[in-house]
Amino acid sequence: MSAFEGKKLFGLSGAQAMLLVASILVVGFGAAAWLASASAATAAPDAGSEALPVESLRLQQVDTLEVVTRYSGAVEAGRSAQLAFERPGRIVQVLVKEGEWVATGQVLAQLDLAELDVQRLQAESQLAQAEALEREFTAGPRRELVAGARAQVNEAQEQLRLLELQLQRRQDLLRREAISREEFDTFATQVSAQAARVELVRQRLGELEAGTRVEQLDGQRAAVSLARARVQELRILIGKSSLRAPFPGRIARRNLDEGAYVNPGTAVLELLESNALEIRVGLPAEQLAAARAGQDYPILIQGQRYPARLQRVLPELDAVTRIVPVLLDVPVGARDAALPGMLAHLELPRTLKGPGYRVPLAALTRADRGLWACFAIVEGDAPGAPRRVERREVEILHSDGDFAYVRGLIAEGEQIVAGGVNRVTDGQRVVVVKES
């Protein structure tokens, strides 16, 4: 006999207990079914309520696109120079500061001149003496000097005649043995000496009457030239003791101050020609056809756009980058804002050929291998089902900061998500709230 047959459950007979257990099981299974149904209803509500609202853009293909491309460059000084003295010395003055504007020929720094000034005074004195002697040689002897020399000749000749007469008388005395031979020879020597003196004063008179010799005059002229060259040399050295600006510009750097001793070639100041600034920009070789010398092109400096004239294309091509440098003048209106070293951007028109689509950058997201992607809006999986998105890879051919010109796995007339793509995933259901 079973347990229900021998005992009563809660005062019920076995049959009544069996009926109660069956009823409880039926109620339990019904409750479980209801809970499962409620749970399913909660997990899978109406699919339409899941769709993400998005704005869309309908693609329109273009075969060519006119774009403006910016090429970066830098502002440069037309000329720059490291200014140095050409002779050694001690700096006594530096007359300019960094950033100061200077004019051509302006004295910027000065060396000590004390020693050179003394040498110059000595050389000028020597030159004056040599020039005076040259003038004397050129003019010849004075009339008074010639007359004096002539008088000396006459006097010497008279004395010689007198001595010759006295010699003749002594010869008679010698024959009569009134004087000794020794006395006679002594007097004869005096006569010979006087004759030599006469010849000497005659030569001196002849030289005075003939004037200065050519050789003597040439020698003195050479001495004058040498003295004059020395004076000029010292003046040049004095001039080189002043450091002057070779062109107008602005002092970019001051390397030395007063009291420093410098050797030739030591840079004291750096000067930049800020009044003649240039812009150097590198262009791809294929863009040279769009850049013509003598024409004005837009230049961006410090966020401002100016017309700048292209001066020349330099004959240099980088074999690796295929870049050719071009030079443009800094426009007058930008000279106050432009400084050497500042960035500048040249804008040139360019035509992109080939089919593509113009889309906002907000519609793109990064993909692999340097590509980008957009989200195309396609129909749902079943009739009446919400639309969904598909991820499509594209290539950016050009970007201007707000829009991009792309091509890839997209087609004419398709709709793509126009913005907020960071909220969208591949296959997500969407609803278009606005189409452009």
C-alpha positions in Angstrom: 0.0 0.0 0.0 1.4 3.5 -0.9 2.0 6.3 1.6 -1.2 7.9 0.4 -3.1 4.8 0.9 -2.0 4.2 4.6 -2.0 7.9 5.8 -3.9 11.1 5.3 -2.2 14.3 4.1 -3.3 17.4 6.1 -6.4 15.5 7.0 -7.2 14.7 3.3 -7.7 11.3 1.9 -5.2 10.0 -0.7 -7.4 10.8 -3.7 -8.0 14.3 -2.5 -4.2 14.8 -1.9 -3.4 13.6 -5.5 -6.0 16.0 -6.9 -4.4 18.9 -4.9 -0.9 18.2 -6.2 -2.1 18.0 -9.8 -3.8 21.4 -9.5 -0.7 23.0 -8.1 1.4 21.6 -11.0 -1.0 23.0 -13.6 -1.0 26.4 -12.0 2.9 26.4 -11.8 3.2 25.6 -15.5 0.8 28.3 -16.4 2.7 30.9 -14.4 6.0 29.9 -16.0 4.5 30.2 -19.5 3.2 33.7 -18.6 6.6 34.8 -17.2 8.4 33.5 -20.3 6.0 35.4 -22.6 6.4 38.6 -20.6 10.2 38.3 -20.7 10.2 37.8 -24.5 8.0 40.8 -24.9 10.4 42.9 -22.8 13.6 41.7 -24.7 12.2 42.1 -28.2 9.9 45.2 -28.4 8.8 46.7 -31.7 11.8 47.0 -34.0 10.8 50.4 -35.2 11.5 51.9 -31.8 15.3 50.9 -32.2 16.0 52.8 -35.4 18.6 55.6 -35.0 17.5 59.0 -36.4 20.1 60.3 -38.9 20.5 63.0 -41.6 21.4 61.7 -45.1 23.1 63.0 -48.2 22.3 61.7 -51.6 25.4 61.3 -53.7 25.9 63.2 -57.0 28.9 62.2 -59.1 31.1 64.8 -60.7 33.8 64.1 -63.4 36.0 67.1 -62.6 36.5 69.3 -59.6 38.1 72.7 -59.4 39.9 73.0 -56.0 42.3 75.4 -54.4 45.4 73.7 -52.9 47.6 75.3 -50.2 51.3 74.9 -50.3 53.3 75.8 -47.2 56.4 78.0 -47.2 58.3 80.5 -45.1 59.0 84.2 -45.0 62.7 84.9 -45.7 64.8 88.0 -45.7 65.8 89.1 -49.2 69.4 89.5 -47.9 71.1 88.7 -44.7 74.7 89.3 -43.5 76.9 88.4 -40.6 78.7 91.8 -40.0 82.4 91.7 -38.9 85.4 94.0 -38.9 88.2 93.6 -41.4 90.9 94.4 -38.9 91.6 93.3 -35.3 91.0 95.7 -32.5 89.0 96.5 -29.3 85.4 97.5 -29.6 84.7 100.8 -28.0 81.1 101.3 -29.2 78.1 99.2 -30.4 75.6 101.7 -31.4 72.5 99.5 -32.2 70.3 97.1 -30.3 68.6 93.9 -31.5 65.4 94.6 -33.4 66.5 98.1 -34.4 66.0 99.4 -37.9 69.1 100.7 -39.7 69.8 102.6 -42.9 72.4 101.9 -45.6 75.8 103.2 -44.5 74.8 103.8 -40.9 77.7 103.2 -38.4 76.8 100.2 -36.2 79.9 99.6 -34.2 83.4 101.3 -33.7 86.9 100.0 -32.9 89.6 101.9 -30.9 91.3 104.5 -33.2 94.0 106.0 -30.9 97.0 104.2 -32.4 95.8 104.6 -35.9 95.3 108.3 -35.4 98.9 108.8 -34.3 100.2 106.8 -37.3 98.0 108.9 -39.6 99.5 112.2 -38.3 103.0 110.9 -38.8 102.3 109.7 -42.3 100.7 113.0 -43.2 103.7 114.9 -41.9 106.1 112.8 -44.0 103.9 113.3 -47.0 104.0 117.1 -46.6 107.8 117.0 -46.3 108.1 114.9 -49.5 105.8 117.1 -51.4 107.6 120.2 -50.5 110.9 118.8 -51.6 109.3 117.7 -54.9 108.1 121.2 -55.5 111.6 122.5 -54.9 113.1 120.1 -57.3 110.4 120.9 -59.9 110.9 124.6 -59.6 114.8 124.3 -59.9 117.4 126.5 -58.1 116.5 130.1 -57.3 118.1 133.0 -59.2 119.9 134.2 -56.1 121.5 130.8 -55.7 122.7 130.8 -59.4 124.1 134.3 -59.0 125.9 133.3 -55.8 127.5 130.3 -57.6 128.5 132.5 -60.5 130.2 135.0 -58.2 132.1 132.1 -56.5 133.3 131.0 -59.9 134.6 134.5 -60.7 136.2 134.8 -57.4 137.9 131.4 -57.7 139.2 132.3 -61.2 140.6 135.7 -60.0 142.4 133.9 -57.2 143.8 131.3 -59.7 145.2 134.1 -62.0 146.8 135.8 -59.0 148.4 132.5 -57.9 149.6 131.8 -61.4 151.4 135.2 -61.7 153.0 134.6 -58.3 154.1 131.1 -59.5 155.8 132.7 -62.5 157.8 135.1 -60.3 158.8 132.2 -58.0 160.1 130.4 -61.1 162.5 133.4 -61.8 163.5 133.3 -58.1 164.1 129.6 -58.3 166.4 130.0 -61.4 168.4 132.6 -59.5 168.4 130.3 -56.5 166.7 133.0 -54.4 164.2 130.4 -53.1 164.5 126.7 -52.4 163.0 124.1 -54.6 160.8 123.0 -51.7 159.2 126.4 -51.3 158.5 126.5 -55.0 156.8 123.1 -55.0 154.6 124.1 -52.1 153.4 127.2 -53.9 152.8 125.2 -57.1 150.6 122.8 -55.1 148.5 125.7 -53.9 148.0 126.8 -57.5 146.9 123.3 -58.5 144.4 123.2 -55.6 143.0 126.5 -56.6 142.5 125.3 -60.2 140.6 122.3 -58.9 138.4 124.6 -56.8 137.7 126.6 -59.9 136.6 123.5 -61.7 134.4 122.5 -58.8 132.5 125.7 -58.6 132.1 125.8 -62.3 130.4 122.4 -62.2 128.2 123.5 -59.4 127.2 126.6 -61.5 126.6 124.4 -64.5 124.2 122.1 -62.4 122.4 125.1 -61.1 122.0 126.6 -64.5 120.8 123.3 -65.9 118.2 122.8 -63.2 117.3 119.6 -61.2 118.3 116.3 -62.8 115.5 114.1 -64.2 116.6 111.1 -62.1 116.6 113.1 -58.9 113.1 114.5 -59.7 111.8 111.0 -60.5 113.2 109.7 -57.2 111.5 112.4 -55.2 108.2 111.8 -57.0 108.4 108.2 -56.1 109.0 109.2 -52.4 105.9 111.3 -52.6 103.8 108.5 -54.0 105.0 106.1 -51.2 104.2 108.7 -48.5 100.8 109.3 -50.1 100.1 105.5 -50.3 100.9 105.2 -46.6 98.4 108.0 -45.7 95.8 106.3 -47.8 96.4 102.9 -46.2 95.9 104.4 -42.8 92.7 106.2 -43.8 91.4 102.9 -45.2 92.2 101.2 -41.9 90.5 104.0 -40.0 87.5 103.5 -42.2 87.4 99.8 -41.6 87.3 100.5 -37.9 83.7 101.6 -38.3 81.2 98.8 -39.0 78.5 100.1 -41.4 75.2 98.7 -42.6 75.6 97.4 -46.2 71.9 97.6 -46.8 68.8 98.8 -44.9 67.3 96.3 -42.5 66.8 95.2 -39.0 69.4 94.0 -36.4 68.6 90.3 -35.8 71.4 89.6 -33.3 74.1 91.3 -31.3 76.9 89.0 -30.6 79.5 91.2 -28.9 79.6 94.3 -26.7 82.0 97.1 -25.8 85.4 96.1 -24.6 85.6 92.8 -26.5 88.7 92.3 -28.7 87.9 90.9 -32.1 89.8 89.4 -34.9 88.9 89.9 -38.6 85.9 87.9 -39.6 84.4 87.6 -36.1 80.6 88.3 -36.4 79.6 91.3 -34.3 76.0 91.8 -35.6 73.5 89.9 -37.8 71.5 92.1 -40.2 68.4 91.0 -42.1 67.0 93.0 -45.0 63.4 93.2 -43.6 62.3 95.8 -46.1 62.6 93.3 -49.0 61.1 90.1 -47.6 60.5 87.1 -49.8 58.4 84.0 -49.5 59.9 80.7 -50.4 57.4 77.9 -51.3 58.0 74.4 -52.6 55.7 73.3 -55.4 55.2 69.9 -56.9 56.7 69.8 -60.4 53.3 69.1 -61.9 52.0 72.4 -60.4 54.6 74.6 -62.1 52.3 75.2 -65.0 49.8 77.0 -62.7 52.5 79.3 -61.3 53.7 82.0 -63.6 56.3 84.7 -62.8 54.9 88.2 -62.7 51.4 87.2 -61.7 49.7 87.7 -58.3 48.6 84.7 -56.2 46.8 84.6 -52.8 49.1 84.2 -49.8 48.0 83.5 -46.2 50.1 85.1 -43.5 49.0 85.1 -39.9 45.5 84.1 -41.0 45.2 87.1 -43.4 45.0 86.7 -47.2 47.2 89.0 -49.4 48.0 89.1 -53.1 51.7 88.3 -53.6 53.6 88.6 -56.9 55.6 85.5 -58.0 59.0 86.7 -58.9 60.8 83.6 -60.2 61.0 79.8 -60.2 64.3 78.5 -59.0 66.1 76.0 -61.2 66.2 73.4 -58.5 64.3 70.1 -58.3 64.5 67.7 -55.4 65.0 64.2 -56.9 63.1 62.6 -54.0 60.2 64.9 -53.3 59.9 66.4 -56.8 59.6 69.8 -55.2 60.6 73.0 -57.0 61.1 76.2 -54.9 59.5 79.5 -56.0 60.0 83.0 -54.6 57.2 85.5 -54.1 57.4 89.1 -52.8 55.8 89.9 -49.5 53.0 92.4 -50.3 53.3 95.9 -48.9 50.3 95.4 -46.7 51.8 92.4 -45.0 55.2 93.8 -44.3 54.3 95.0 -40.8 52.9 91.6 -39.9 55.5 89.4 -41.6 58.8 88.4 -40.0 61.5 86.2 -41.3 60.8 82.6 -40.3 57.0 83.0 -40.3 54.9 80.4 -42.1 53.1 81.4 -45.3 50.7 79.4 -47.5 50.4 79.8 -51.3 46.9 79.1 -52.8 46.9 77.7 -56.3 43.9 76.4 -58.3 43.9 72.8 -59.4 41.6 70.6 -61.5 40.9 67.1 -60.3 39.8 64.8 -63.1 37.9 61.5 -62.7 34.6 60.5 -61.2 34.1 61.3 -57.6 31.7 62.6 -54.9 31.8 65.7 -52.7 30.9 64.8 -49.2 31.2 66.6 -45.8 34.1 65.5 -43.6 31.6 64.8 -40.9 30.3 61.9 -43.0 33.7 60.1 -42.9 35.5 57.9 -40.4 39.0 56.4 -40.5 39.4 52.9 -41.9 42.4 50.6 -42.4 45.3 51.0 -44.8 45.1 54.7 -44.9 41.6 54.7 -46.3 38.4 56.2 -45.0 34.8 55.0 -44.8 31.3 56.3 -44.9 27.9 54.6 -44.1 25.5 54.0 -47.0 21.8 53.7 -46.1 20.2 50.6 -47.6 16.8 49.0 -47.4 15.9 46.6 -44.5 16.2 42.9 -44.6 12.4 42.4 -45.2 9.6 44.5 -46.6 8.5 47.1 -44.1 11.6 46.5 -42.0 13.6 49.6 -40.9 16.5 50.7 -43.2 20.0 50.0 -42.1 23.6 51.2 -42.9 26.5 49.5 -44.6 30.1 50.5 -44.1 31.8 51.5 -47.4 35.5 52.3 -47.8 36.5 55.4 -49.8 39.7 57.2 -50.8 40.0 61.0 -50.2 41.3 62.7 -53.3 41.1 66.3 -51.9 40.0 68.0 -48.7 39.4 71.7 -48.1 38.8 71.5 -44.4 35.0 71.1 -44.5 34.4 68.9 -47.5 36.2 66.1 -49.2 36.3 64.8 -52.8 36.2 61.0 -52.6 35.8 57.8 -54.6 35.3 54.2 -53.7 32.6 51.7 -53.0 29.8 54.1 -53.4 27.5 54.9 -56.4 25.5 57.7 -57.9 22.2 58.3 -56.1 23.0 56.4 -53.0 22.3 57.9 -49.6 25.0 58.1 -46.9 24.9 59.3 -43.3 25.7 63.0 -43.5 27.1 63.4 -39.9 27.6 61.9 -36.5 29.1 58.7 -37.9 30.8 58.1 -34.5 27.3 57.0 -33.3 26.8 54.6 -36.2 27.9 50.9 -36.5 27.8 48.7 -39.5 24.4 47.1 -39.9 22.6 49.4 -37.5 19.0 50.3 -38.2 18.3 53.9 -38.9 15.5 56.3 -39.8 16.2 59.3 -42.1 14.9 62.5 -40.5 16.4 64.9 -43.0 17.8 64.4 -46.5 20.0 66.8 -48.4 
